[in-house]
Amino acid sequence: MRAVVQRVSRAAVRVAGATIGEIADGAAVLLSVGVDDDERDAIAMAEKVAGLRIFADEHGLMNRSLHDTGGAVLLISQFTLHGDARRGRRPSFVAAAKEPQARALYQRVGAALRALDVGVAYGEFGAAMEVELVNSGPVTILLDTKRTF
């Protein structure tokens, strides 16, 4: 499972012009499920995101997590994070999980975040979405439960 985590002061996602998910301070998380991911990856990703210390403390150092700040997550599915563009010009997406596995594990990450007392707003799985955010810092972190990077 892969994620791009961006610290945000606000973020929103729209489908067909309608806002379907929105947060203030917190993290926008673009999430991709791989063909070899399972429930353990979903739990590990949620725990990592919830505990990731990317928010400033009183000294301006990144020592606080979503737990500490009360921030929320805007969780957006993005299978293209598993795209492989090492050969040719057209990325291959064979490593990205398909329905129903991908949807189930995406939803499992959201449920695990909520179980960790992190507020979650969602994009629409499989939809063409417009994502708008203000990256605070900017801070952008890449995560991979398989630790390939």
Backbone as JSON, one array per atom type, in Angstrom:
{
  "sequence": "MRAVVQRVSRAAVRVAGATIGEIADGAAVLLSVGVDDDERDAIAMAEKVAGLRIFADEHGLMNRSLHDTGGAVLLISQFTLHGDARRGRRPSFVAAAKEPQARALYQRVGAALRALDVGVAYGEFGAAMEVELVNSGPVTILLDTKRTF",
  "N": [[0.86, -1.16, 0.0], [0.55, 2.18, -0.83], [1.12, 5.64, -0.12], [0.71, 9.16, -0.47], [1.27, 11.67, 1.66], [0.16, 14.74, 2.63], [0.66, 17.59, 4.51], [-1.86, 19.77, 5.41], [-3.6, 22.94, 5.39], [-6.11, 23.22, 4.61], [-8.35, 21.17, 2.71], [-10.13, 19.79, -0.04], [-12.39, 17.72, -1.88], [-13.96, 17.22, -4.99], [-16.65, 15.93, -6.92], [-18.06, 15.87, -10.03], [-18.51, 18.61, -9.77], [-19.59, 18.91, -7.23], [-18.87, 19.26, -3.8], [-17.62, 16.64, -1.96], [-16.07, 15.8, 0.11], [-14.25, 17.26, 2.76], [-11.8, 18.98, 4.68], [-10.31, 20.83, 7.41], [-7.45, 21.86, 9.07], [-4.98, 19.34, 8.86], [-4.33, 16.3, 7.18], [-3.99, 15.53, 3.77], [-4.45, 12.57, 2.16], [-3.36, 10.62, -0.34], [-4.09, 7.53, -1.56], [-3.05, 4.3, -2.54], [-3.8, 0.99, -3.35], [-2.09, -2.04, -3.47], [-1.7, -5.08, -5.44], [-0.75, -7.08, -3.8], [-1.48, -6.4, -1.24], [-3.05, -6.49, 2.02], [-5.27, -6.85, 4.87], [-3.5, -6.34, 7.0], [-1.74, -4.46, 5.9], [-3.48, -2.3, 5.56], [-4.15, -1.63, 8.23], [-1.57, -1.04, 9.21], [-0.93, 1.16, 7.6], [-2.88, 3.04, 8.37], [-2.19, 3.38, 11.08], [0.39, 4.44, 10.79], [-0.1, 6.85, 9.4], [-1.78, 8.18, 11.26], [-0.02, 8.5, 13.4], [2.14, 9.88, 12.39], [4.59, 12.25, 12.74], [4.32, 15.21, 11.74], [3.5, 17.73, 12.24], [3.81, 21.01, 13.58], [5.28, 21.74, 16.76], [5.25, 23.75, 19.8], [7.67, 24.98, 19.43], [8.07, 25.12, 16.79], [9.01, 22.82, 15.61], [8.71, 19.69, 13.87], [7.01, 17.74, 15.61], [4.56, 16.8, 16.33], [1.61, 14.81, 15.97], [-1.35, 13.73, 14.11], [-2.93, 12.74, 16.14], [-2.08, 14.34, 18.26], [-2.74, 16.93, 17.44], [-5.39, 16.92, 16.77], [-6.18, 16.96, 14.19], [-7.65, 16.19, 10.95], [-8.17, 13.7, 8.33], [-8.21, 13.76, 4.83], [-9.11, 11.35, 2.8], [-8.18, 9.89, -0.15], [-8.63, 7.84, -2.89], [-6.14, 6.65, -5.11], [-5.07, 5.02, -7.57], [-2.97, 5.34, -9.33], [-0.58, 5.7, -8.02], [0.67, 3.32, -7.9], [1.67, 3.07, -10.39], [4.0, 2.11, -12.89], [6.57, 3.48, -14.5], [9.01, 2.89, -15.56], [9.75, 1.74, -17.93], [9.33, 2.61, -21.28], [6.75, 4.97, -22.32], [4.21, 4.92, -21.4], [2.66, 4.39, -18.39], [2.55, 1.34, -16.49], [0.0, -0.35, -14.78], [-0.25, -2.74, -13.48], [0.48, -3.53, -10.94], [-1.32, -2.37, -9.25], [-4.12, -2.88, -7.2], [-7.36, -4.19, -8.01], [-10.98, -3.78, -8.12], [-12.86, -6.07, -6.09], [-11.07, -5.8, -4.07], [-9.37, -3.48, -3.83], [-11.15, -1.35, -3.19], [-12.25, -2.3, -0.77], [-9.99, -2.42, 0.94], [-9.16, 0.25, 0.9], [-11.39, 1.43, 2.16], [-11.08, 0.14, 4.58], [-8.74, 1.28, 5.6], [-9.69, 3.87, 6.13], [-11.65, 3.26, 8.09], [-9.99, 2.22, 10.08], [-8.48, 4.48, 10.72], [-10.52, 6.08, 11.81], [-11.11, 4.5, 14.04], [-8.89, 5.0, 15.47], [-9.42, 7.44, 16.47], [-9.24, 9.55, 14.65], [-10.51, 12.01, 12.61], [-12.17, 11.5, 9.5], [-12.59, 12.34, 6.14], [-13.82, 11.58, 2.91], [-12.84, 10.87, -0.49], [-14.39, 9.87, -3.6], [-14.39, 6.6, -4.32], [-12.92, 5.39, -7.25], [-13.97, 7.39, -8.86], [-13.79, 10.23, -11.12], [-12.09, 12.78, -9.83], [-11.75, 16.1, -8.47], [-9.23, 17.53, -6.73], [-8.52, 19.79, -4.26], [-6.17, 21.59, -2.43], [-4.35, 23.14, 0.26], [-1.15, 22.99, 0.76], [0.59, 22.86, 3.62], [3.5, 24.25, 4.63], [5.75, 23.7, 2.59], [4.79, 20.32, 3.33], [5.34, 17.08, 2.45], [5.05, 13.65, 2.44], [6.12, 10.4, 1.56], [4.77, 7.18, 1.77], [5.05, 3.64, 2.16], [3.85, 0.5, 2.66], [5.2, -1.79, 2.08], [7.75, -1.04, 2.19], [9.37, -0.2, 0.02], [10.52, 2.15, -0.54]],
  "CA": [[0.0, 0.0, 0.0], [1.34, 3.4, -0.95], [0.4, 6.87, 0.15], [1.33, 10.47, -0.44], [0.66, 12.39, 2.78], [0.48, 16.16, 2.58], [0.12, 18.4, 5.61], [-2.69, 20.81, 4.79], [-4.41, 23.84, 6.22], [-7.46, 22.87, 4.17], [-8.38, 20.33, 1.52], [-11.48, 19.4, -0.44], [-12.49, 16.9, -3.1], [-15.23, 17.4, -5.67], [-17.03, 15.03, -8.01], [-19.09, 16.51, -10.85], [-18.74, 19.96, -9.26], [-20.12, 18.91, -5.86], [-17.9, 18.91, -2.76], [-18.07, 15.43, -1.26], [-15.22, 15.63, 1.28], [-13.55, 18.51, 3.06], [-11.23, 19.1, 6.02], [-9.48, 22.01, 7.7], [-6.09, 21.41, 9.38], [-4.8, 17.89, 8.91], [-3.53, 15.67, 6.13], [-4.59, 14.95, 2.58], [-3.77, 11.29, 1.94], [-3.65, 9.92, -1.6], [-3.83, 6.14, -1.19], [-3.12, 3.29, -3.58], [-3.74, -0.38, -2.85], [-1.39, -2.94, -4.38], [-2.27, -6.42, -5.6], [-0.28, -7.94, -2.71], [-1.86, -5.81, 0.05], [-4.12, -7.14, 2.77], [-5.74, -6.14, 6.07], [-2.34, -5.87, 7.79], [-1.26, -3.24, 5.27], [-4.45, -1.24, 5.85], [-3.97, -1.24, 9.63], [-0.25, -0.41, 9.33], [-0.99, 2.48, 6.97], [-3.66, 3.92, 9.24], [-1.39, 3.69, 12.27], [1.5, 5.3, 10.39], [-0.65, 8.17, 9.1], [-2.26, 8.8, 12.5], [1.08, 8.8, 14.3], [3.21, 10.57, 11.69], [4.86, 13.54, 13.4], [4.59, 16.2, 10.69], [2.9, 19.0, 12.63], [4.71, 21.79, 14.43], [5.05, 21.92, 18.19], [5.36, 25.15, 20.21], [8.98, 25.5, 19.01], [8.12, 25.07, 15.34], [9.59, 21.55, 15.16], [7.7, 18.69, 13.51], [6.96, 16.78, 16.71], [3.18, 16.48, 16.68], [0.87, 13.96, 15.04], [-2.78, 13.99, 14.05], [-3.43, 12.49, 17.49], [-1.74, 15.48, 19.12], [-3.33, 18.18, 16.96], [-6.83, 16.79, 16.52], [-6.41, 17.15, 12.76], [-8.41, 15.17, 10.23], [-7.6, 13.18, 7.1], [-9.01, 13.65, 3.62], [-8.61, 10.11, 2.23], [-8.53, 9.86, -1.56], [-8.04, 6.7, -3.6], [-5.37, 7.05, -6.29], [-4.36, 3.82, -8.01], [-1.8, 5.67, -10.14], [0.64, 5.64, -7.21], [1.3, 2.04, -8.22], [2.1, 3.1, -11.78], [5.42, 1.84, -13.15], [6.94, 4.16, -15.74], [10.44, 2.66, -15.81], [9.94, 1.37, -19.34], [8.4, 3.25, -22.21], [6.13, 6.26, -21.96], [2.89, 4.68, -20.8], [2.83, 3.63, -17.15], [1.85, 0.09, -16.28], [-0.69, -0.34, -13.5], [-0.51, -4.13, -13.09], [0.71, -3.7, -9.5], [-2.43, -1.77, -8.52], [-5.25, -3.78, -6.96], [-8.62, -3.85, -8.66], [-12.18, -4.07, -7.32], [-13.32, -5.35, -4.91], [-9.98, -5.72, -3.08], [-8.88, -2.12, -3.63], [-12.16, -0.57, -2.48], [-12.37, -2.82, 0.6], [-8.83, -2.02, 1.74], [-9.26, 1.71, 1.02], [-12.37, 1.69, 3.21], [-10.51, -0.38, 5.84], [-7.83, 2.32, 6.11], [-10.54, 4.91, 6.71], [-12.25, 2.75, 9.34], [-8.91, 2.1, 11.08], [-8.18, 5.85, 11.18], [-11.61, 6.48, 12.71], [-10.94, 3.73, 15.27], [-7.78, 5.66, 16.17], [-9.95, 8.76, 16.82], [-8.88, 10.55, 13.65], [-11.63, 12.32, 11.72], [-11.89, 11.14, 8.12], [-13.48, 12.68, 5.04], [-13.46, 10.7, 1.81], [-13.13, 11.06, -1.89], [-15.28, 8.82, -4.09], [-13.56, 5.55, -4.92], [-13.12, 5.12, -8.67], [-14.55, 8.53, -9.58], [-12.92, 11.32, -11.57], [-12.21, 13.76, -8.75], [-10.93, 17.3, -8.43], [-8.73, 17.69, -5.37], [-7.95, 21.11, -4.0], [-5.59, 21.63, -1.09], [-3.29, 24.08, 0.59], [-0.08, 22.22, 1.39], [1.16, 23.7, 4.66], [4.92, 24.01, 4.87], [5.01, 22.48, 2.29], [5.24, 19.04, 3.88], [4.83, 15.95, 1.69], [5.75, 12.43, 2.84], [5.74, 9.19, 0.84], [4.72, 5.98, 2.61], [4.84, 2.37, 1.47], [3.84, -0.55, 3.68], [6.18, -2.81, 1.69], [9.04, -0.38, 2.41], [10.19, -0.15, -1.19], [11.24, 3.43, -0.48]],
  "C": [[0.91, 1.23, 0.0], [0.48, 4.61, -0.66], [1.31, 8.08, -0.02], [0.56, 11.23, 0.63], [1.11, 13.84, 2.71], [-0.17, 16.86, 3.77], [-0.62, 19.57, 4.99], [-3.33, 21.71, 5.83], [-5.88, 23.74, 5.82], [-7.34, 22.01, 2.92], [-9.83, 19.95, 1.24], [-11.39, 18.55, -1.7], [-13.91, 17.06, -3.65], [-15.4, 16.33, -6.74], [-18.2, 15.7, -8.72], [-19.49, 17.87, -10.28], [-19.25, 20.04, -7.84], [-19.02, 18.49, -4.88], [-18.43, 17.72, -1.99], [-17.23, 15.14, -0.02], [-14.4, 16.87, 1.5], [-13.02, 18.46, 4.48], [-10.56, 20.45, 6.17], [-8.08, 21.47, 7.98], [-6.01, 19.89, 9.48], [-3.92, 17.41, 7.79], [-4.41, 15.2, 4.98], [-3.78, 13.7, 2.28], [-4.27, 10.68, 0.64], [-3.2, 8.49, -1.39], [-4.02, 5.2, -2.37], [-2.94, 1.92, -2.96], [-3.07, -1.25, -3.9], [-2.01, -4.32, -4.4], [-1.87, -7.35, -4.45], [-0.6, -7.38, -1.33], [-3.0, -6.58, 0.69], [-4.47, -6.29, 3.99], [-4.58, -5.6, 6.91], [-1.77, -4.58, 7.22], [-2.18, -2.06, 5.58], [-4.28, -0.73, 7.28], [-2.64, -0.51, 9.81], [-0.26, 1.0, 8.73], [-1.75, 3.46, 7.84], [-2.86, 4.33, 10.47], [-0.25, 4.64, 11.94], [1.0, 6.72, 10.14], [-1.07, 8.88, 10.38], [-1.12, 9.24, 13.41], [2.22, 9.58, 13.68], [3.4, 11.98, 12.26], [5.32, 14.56, 12.35], [4.0, 17.57, 11.01], [3.77, 19.7, 13.67], [4.28, 21.81, 15.89], [5.22, 23.41, 18.52], [6.69, 25.79, 19.81], [9.13, 25.48, 17.48], [8.73, 23.8, 14.76], [8.48, 20.55, 14.84], [7.74, 17.55, 14.53], [5.55, 16.33, 17.06], [2.51, 15.68, 15.56], [-0.58, 14.41, 14.94], [-3.42, 13.76, 15.42], [-3.24, 13.72, 18.37], [-2.5, 16.75, 18.73], [-4.84, 18.13, 16.81], [-7.18, 17.01, 15.05], [-7.13, 15.97, 12.14], [-7.65, 14.74, 8.97], [-8.65, 13.28, 5.99], [-8.4, 12.49, 2.85], [-9.13, 9.96, 0.8], [-7.85, 8.67, -2.22], [-7.33, 7.2, -4.86], [-4.5, 5.89, -6.75], [-3.09, 4.13, -8.77], [-0.5, 5.72, -9.34], [1.37, 4.31, -7.4], [1.72, 1.95, -9.69], [3.6, 2.9, -11.91], [5.77, 2.41, -14.52], [8.43, 3.96, -16.06], [10.72, 2.31, -17.26], [8.89, 2.09, -20.18], [7.82, 4.54, -21.68], [4.76, 6.1, -21.32], [3.08, 3.85, -19.54], [2.01, 2.34, -17.15], [1.23, 0.11, -14.88], [-1.0, -1.75, -13.02], [-0.31, -4.36, -11.6], [-0.41, -3.12, -8.65], [-3.57, -2.77, -8.39], [-6.5, -3.26, -7.67], [-9.77, -4.11, -7.68], [-12.3, -5.57, -7.12], [-12.23, -5.17, -3.86], [-9.57, -4.28, -2.79], [-9.87, -1.28, -2.83], [-12.25, -1.01, -1.01], [-11.2, -2.36, 1.47], [-8.75, -0.51, 1.9], [-10.23, 2.06, 2.16], [-11.85, 1.22, 4.58], [-9.53, 0.61, 6.44], [-8.63, 3.43, 6.78], [-11.15, 4.48, 8.04], [-11.19, 2.64, 10.44], [-8.5, 3.48, 11.59], [-9.25, 6.33, 12.15], [-11.5, 5.76, 14.06], [-9.8, 4.3, 16.11], [-8.14, 7.1, 16.55], [-9.45, 9.88, 15.91], [-10.1, 10.76, 12.76], [-11.23, 12.04, 10.28], [-13.0, 11.65, 7.21], [-12.95, 11.91, 3.84], [-13.65, 11.34, 0.45], [-14.1, 9.97, -2.3], [-14.44, 7.8, -4.85], [-13.93, 5.35, -6.38], [-13.67, 6.27, -9.49], [-13.45, 9.44, -10.11], [-13.13, 12.46, -10.57], [-11.34, 14.98, -9.03], [-10.54, 17.51, -6.98], [-8.09, 19.06, -5.26], [-7.4, 21.11, -2.58], [-4.58, 22.75, -0.97], [-2.28, 23.3, 1.4], [0.64, 23.16, 2.35], [2.61, 23.33, 4.89], [5.78, 24.38, 3.69], [5.64, 21.25, 2.95], [4.55, 17.94, 3.09], [5.69, 14.74, 2.01], [5.22, 11.26, 2.01], [5.8, 8.0, 1.8], [4.48, 4.75, 1.75], [4.92, 1.26, 2.5], [4.79, -1.68, 3.34], [7.62, -2.3, 1.82], [9.96, -0.43, 1.2], [10.91, 1.18, -1.34], [11.12, 4.01, 0.89]]
}
